[in-house]
Amino acid sequence: MPDPMKIRATLVGDSTEVKTIISHEMETGQRKDGQGKIVPAWFIQTVTATYAGKTVLSAQWGPAVAKNPFLAFKFKGGAKGEKVQITWVDNRGEKRTDEAVIG
Amino acid sequence: MDTTRREWLKSGGGVTLFTLLAAAGWLKPDHALAQAWSKSAFEAKTVDEVEKALGIGAPAQSKDITFVSTPDIAENGAVVPIGIASAIPKTEAIAILIEKNPSTLTANFDIPAGTDPAISTRVKMAQTSNVYALVKADGKYYVASKEIKVTLGGCGG
């Protein structure tokens, strides 16, 4: 099971600011290990953020997104105490969903 | 959550599924700036190839796309902060392209109505390169670029 993401969702005026750090290796498939063998690519391909059942951001990533990816965005609406959900899926088909309460 | 994960594993993982769909012609190039992960776009080696894989022509230069808190010089290519904001009305998608990386397309964000057309993330850069912000707005494409100097590359290590 992959490690949980850190998500912070803050209500600023009439918008919700979401900042997240996802725990993931984001291996490029370019790097070689100690024996000179290529470390296979392992990276997040899709990220989806939802609020109240509605997608507020979706992204497709390549392996050039940095290790333990950081992502920040802002959407209109949101209310304190409500939840924002983020889901990622990587190229091995591994998946994780976490949520944060808007504060 | 575990059930879903097992189903994913059973189906052979996301890549295989997408590859199959792409092979079956289900994923048309113009869907590339939408939900599905486009293998051809993410494997493209040049800006032109990415644009071709996404099925778009040469985008128009735009001064309404700005790089926010993005450095001119990155000391560590493994972690380069990139922020892109678009002031173009009806911005639908923002993509980050790094010209001199092994694969050019780095990330592609779909911006639904109600979400600010501004995102920030961190990327890896192999070497000093032009970074392009490609924006889709109202069905049209716009681009802005910025050179980021890298003192220590973030690939191959």
Interface residues (C-beta under 8 A of the other chain):
Chain A: S15 M26 T28 Q30 R31 K32 Q45 T46 K54 T55 V56 L57 S58 A59 Q60 W61 G62 P63 A64 V65 A66 K67 P69 F70 L71 A72 F73 K74 F75 K76 G77 V89 D90 N91 R92 G93 E94 K95 R96 T97
Chain B: M1 T4 R5 W8 L9 S11 G12 G13 G14 V15 Q35 A36 W37 S38 F42 A78 V79 V80 P81 G83 I98 N101 P102 S103 L105 T106 A107 N108 F109 D110 I111 P112 G114 T115 D116 A118 I119 S120 T121 R122 V123 K124 M125 G154 C155 G156 G157
